Amino acid sequence: MKIISFIIPVYNVEKYIGKCLNSIFSQNVSEDNFEVIVINDGTPDNSMEIVFEFGRKFNNIKIIEQQNQGLSVARNKGLEVATGEYIWFVDSDDSLMDNSIKEICEIIQLRSVDVIVTLLNRLKEDSGESMLEKYPETLCINKGQQMIAGKYYLFNKGQSGAIQRFIIRREFLLHHKLEFIPGLFHEDSEYGPRLLYLADKVYLKKKPVYNYLLRSTGSIMAMISIKNLEHIILIFNSLMVFCDLKVVNKDRLKFKAIAYDILMLSIKFGQTYWNTKEFDFFYSNNKSVFKKNAWALKGDCDYNFKNAFFMLWYRIDTLNCYKFRHFIAEMHKINK
């Protein structure tokens, strides 16, 4: 059995896929330790010609062909054929840092965990600026607390989005039937909270291993539409169903607070549409969802008088409450 299966969907990444694959195969690690599963999601460019070049050089590449069905279906398909002990979902425009495979393999060999959490090194494509993530102080990682329960990580402000930060035990995924929802934008926001809540043992790696590219064009975040906002409503509904089915009573308020924070991304991401008829229609259709679920903010681990005040305001007028908090946050940035 391989130690790690890398799952890499490919669509319109001719500019990036070579660097991505080279960052994996250039590391001083035996091919026997890992496999690379590339899913051609019906890409119309020359990305696969680059992949086939790597396939001619290395024996541990599996190539799967499918019609364009999106990232979620491609990842699910990769998981179906993976044989590695652990799964690492890698985006085709990202890259691994030097020695990252060796470091992750060492953790796997020493510890039996469901999920290894890593920090992302966010790289701005247009400027080359690097922004390294940090774990929140609430996780106490600076005090040596690296092995924790997944829900402790989730409920103490650990990042649950960008699934690339997680290296996940395959049997854990299969046992819980954890799959991505097909056709969903921002699918990681729906997948991450479920993954983490179900994980009994999570290991927090202090040193980053993954370069996460912030593309200037072509990313979902660079092309936000009203449809993206509608999908965030779907994500919230899915997480609430999961909460009812899988989350124990004592954790439900905390989990619903996480879900509500994700719900509010639909307003945050829609800033450029705030003064349009399209956003007015979206908000009027979903206003009741924002208002009636605002009580979930009680589950925030920092719940206090200020949060109680804003919870009541969200219940009365969600949009204007959010706009006010956004304005205050922007003023704070300016005055720093």
N, C-alpha and C positions, 0 to 999 in steps of 0.2 A: 504494500500500500504506500502511495505517495504521502508525504507529510502535508503538503499544501496543494490545493487546486486553485489556480488563478482563473477567474471567470471574467472575460473581457468582451462585452458586446461591441460591435463595430458598425458605425453608420456615419458616413461623410467625415472621416477623420484622417484623410490622406496626409494632411499636414502634421499630424501628431503621432500616429500609430507606430511609426518606426522608433521614435524616441521612447515610447511606452514599452515596447517589447525589448528594446535594447537595454533598458534599465533593469529588466528582469534577467535576461540571458547573459549579461556582462558581469554578473556577480559570481564570485568564486564559490559556487555551490554546485554539487553534483546534480545532473539531470535526474538521477534516481529519486531525489528528494521532493520534486515538485512536477506538476503538469500545468500547461497553459491551455485553457479552453477558449478558443475564439469563436464567437457566434457572429456570422455575417448576417446582419439584420436587413438584408436586401440593399446594401449600400450601392449607390449609383456611380460613385467615383472610383478611383484607383487604389483605395485602401487595401483591398484584398490581394492585389499584386504584391504589395509590401509584405503582407502576412505570409503569402506563399513562399516568398524568399526566405523568411525565417523557417518555414516548414521544411524547406529543402536542406537546411543546415542542422536542424535539431529534431530529435525523435520524440520529444515529449510535448508536442503541440497537437491538439485535437481541433479540427475545424468543422464547425456545424453551419450548414446553410439553411436559411429560412427566408420567406418573404417578409417584407417590412411589417413587423408587428409591435415594435416599440421595445424600450429598455426592459420593462418588467418581464415580458414574455421571454426575451433573450436570456435574462438572468435565470429565470425558472428553468429554461431548457438546459443551460449550463449546469445547473445543480443536478438535473436528472442524470447526466452522464459523468459527473465528477466522481473520482475515486479517492481523493485525498482525505486525510484525517480531518483537516481544517479547510474551510472555504474562505477565499479572499476575493471579494468583488472589486475589481479594478476598472476604472473608467479609461477609455482608450485615448483620452487627451491628457491623462495624468502620468506620473512616473514614480518609481520607487527610489528611495535614497540608497546610497552605497551600503552594503553589508546588511541591509534590512532583512533579507530572507534568512540569513544565518542567525541573526538576532531573534527573529520570531521562532525559528526552529528550535533554538535553545530553550526558549520559554516553554514551548509545547512539550519538549522532552523532560523538562523539570517539573512541570505543573499540569494538573488535570483540571482544565477550566472549560466553561462553555463558550466564553467570549474573551478575546484579548482586545483591549481598547488602546488605541494609539492616538497621538496628537497629529494633526495635519499641519503641514507647512504650506500655507496658502501663497501662491505665486500669481502676481498680477501680470497678465500677458503683455499689456501695452507698455508697462514701465519696468518690468522685471523685479519690482519690489516684493520682498519676502515678508510674510506675516506669520509668525509661529504662534500656534495656539497654546494656551495654558489651561491646566485643570483649575476649576473653581476652588477657592479656599474651603468651601463647605465639604469637599471630599477628603480633606486632611491628608492629601498625598505627600505633602512636605514633612509629615510626621511619620512617614513610613507605611501608611495604610494603603497597600497596593492590591490586596486580595479582598474583594467585597462582593456582596450580593448585587445582582443587576438592578433590582428595584431601589437599592440604596443609592446607587449611581444615578439612576433616573430621577429620584425624588430629591436629590441634593444638587440639582442644576448641572448634571453631566450632560454633555451634548449627545442628542439622539439622532440628529440628522446626519447626512453624508455617510452612507453606509460603508464607504470605503475605509473609514476609520476602524472598522471592526474586522477581526479575523475570527471566524466562527466554527465551532466544532460541527462537522457535517451530521453526525448522528443526532445531535441536539436539534438541528434544523429539521431533519426527517421525522424525528419523534413528535415534534410539535406541529408538523406540517406547515412550517413557516414559508410562505411564498409571497411574492410581490403581486399586487392587484394589477391585472393587465389593463393597459390603456390609461393609466392614472398619471397625471402630472404630479410632481413633488412626492413620488412614491416612497422615498426614504422617510419622509415625515410620518407616514402611516406605518411603515415597517419597523422603524427604530424603537418606538415605545413598546411595541409588542415583544420584539426580540429581547429587550433589556428586562422587561418585567418577568419574563419566563426564565431568564438565566439565573441559575443558582449561584454560580461562581464566575466572577469577572476579575480579570487581572488588568491593572492599569499600568501601561508601559510609559515610563517617564520620557524616554528619548524618542523624538519623531522619526518615522520611517517612510512617510508618504508625502509626495509633492502634489498638491491639489491645485490645478490650474484654474484661475479665474479668467475665463476668456473674455476678450473685449467684444466679440460678436459670436453669434451662433449658439449660445447657451440658453437654456430655458429662462434663466433669470434676466437675460438681456432681451427677451421677447415676451414679457408678461402680457397676458390678455385677460379679458373677462372670463374666458373659459378656465384659465388657471385658477381664478378666484373661486369659481364654482366647484372645481375639483378639491379645493381645500375644505369646502363644506362637506363633500363626500368623505374626505379623510376624517374629519371630525365625527361624522356619523358612524364610520367604520370603527373608530377607536371607542366610541360609546358602546357599541355592540360588544366589542371585545371585553370592555370593562364589565358589562353585565354577565358575560359568560365565564370569564377567566380570573377576574380580579377579586380577591377576598374582601369582605366587607370593610375591614379596618384600613384597607389601602384605597378604597374607591374614591374618596374625596380627593386624595392626592393625585390619583391617576387622572381624574376628571379635570383637575387644575392644569395638568400637562396638556390634555386635549384642548382645553379652552385657550391656552396660550397659542396653540397651533391654529385654532379657529381664527384668532385675531390676526394671523398672518394674512388672511384674505383682505383685511382692511389695510394693513401695512403695505402689502404688495400692490394694492390698487391705488396708491397715492396719485399716480399720473392720471387716473380716471375720476378722481373725486368730484370734479365739476362737470361731469358728462352725464348725458341721459342714460348711457349704458350702465354706469355705476349706480345711478339712482334706481334703475330697474333691478339690478342685482341686489342692492341693499334692501329695497322694499320687499323683495321676495324672501329674503332671509333674515329680516330684522327680528322676527320672533325667536329665531335660533340663538342669536347673540344675546338677547335680553333674558330669556328664560333660563339660560345656562350660566349666567354670570355668577350665580351663587357658588359655582365650582371654585371660584377664586379663594374660598375659605380653605381649600386644600393646599394653598401655597405655604411652603415651609416658613416664609417670612410674613405670614398673615399678621397684620397689626391694625391700628386705628386708621392709618392712611389707606391701607388696602381695603379696609371695610368701607371707607368713604367712597373709593373708586368703584367698589363692587356695586354699591347702591346706584351710583351714577351710570355705570354700564347697564344696569337693569332698567333705568329710566330712558337713557339716550346714549346708546353705545357709540355711535359714530362721532358725535361731538365730544364725548369724553375722551375717545382715542385721539381725536384731532388736538385737543387741549394738551394731553400728555405728550404728544409728538412735538407740539410747539415748544413746550417747556424743555424737552430733551434737546431740541435743536439750539435753543438759546443757551443752554448749559454748555454745549460744545463750543459755541462762539465765544463765550466768556472764559473758557479755560485758558 
